[in-house]
């Protein structure tokens, strides 16, 4: 049995025009709870909210993480497989280029470039990205040394470098994957110098989450880093749209940041990261589903950038489609990390189900959730097999 046959897909509608530049940004610890109304007064996610409000911006209604840590999400994004908790980067030299990897954009004529604002030696990321079809990788070694912390260059310096490099090859189609670093311990960006309202954040935290009821690691400086990361993303998106208008920009978080001010977090909080799309073709596209996970991102980008019927391999499915005007499928279930989600609920391994936005349980929910959790675990098992043994299951093999 060839597992590629289970993963083969074709672009349904496709893009009539080729998009020149594609940016897929994985924001360190960017979390869904940053968009909650209780933090509106400090503008915690006001930058990305501004982008979403524009005609060319959209945000996925429900989006859940596909890994509990950064390298797991990078695995999903690079390989197109489910996260198996096996660090694929440690297997460099023993793995091949996966059929479902980001190398698919090379078939469309794009130069594939990976930007990491930290050290290229981290998790062998330089060799890992190159093994999965990227033509070049840039890192802290190439970027502005005037602004850097323990984990890497400050995000604004990193994005300045990405834009500069892309402008150098403005006439060449590029697919850029970007991994940021700043919203990460030890939180050493001088965020007050960037305008972070630390006093206002302290007032809001003390009012909503007094210190004796607050997560031990949350404080105004930490939340100020979330504020900073959001504004830097907003500025980069706006500058790209002005200087490289024929671009598509996709933003997600690698995983929940683990430090919501409340020590007790609901399932949505501890599973949720955003997915935001901005730029070329987004205005004309409609949601096909109300929930997704990281494995769905590359199929979504292909649906907005590749020609009709273009063939690719993925366990995921596109979340938007050009010309789609009907309401999204509220019952299509996204498969994440330890959890599954629809537009109405999130359910995790172990039995907890949390309904969203006032939705009520329906008769078939339990059975659908049970089936989705089984599919998730089957997908992880098949991904493990592909990583270790390849796409062909031999006759008689169990």
PyMOL commands that set and color helices and strands:
alter all, ss='L'
color gray80, all
select helices_A, chain A and resi 4-7+32-35+37-42+46-53+70-79+88-91+102-108+122-131+140-142+155-168+191-194+198-208+211-213+220-243+267-271+294-305+365-389
alter helices_A, ss='H'
color red, helices_A
select strands_A, chain A and resi 8-10+21-27+57-59+62-64+111-116+136-138+174-179+247-253+275-279+285-287+291-293+311-313+320-322+334-335+339-341+345-348+353-355
alter strands_A, ss='S'
color yellow, strands_A
deselect
rebuild
show_as cartoon
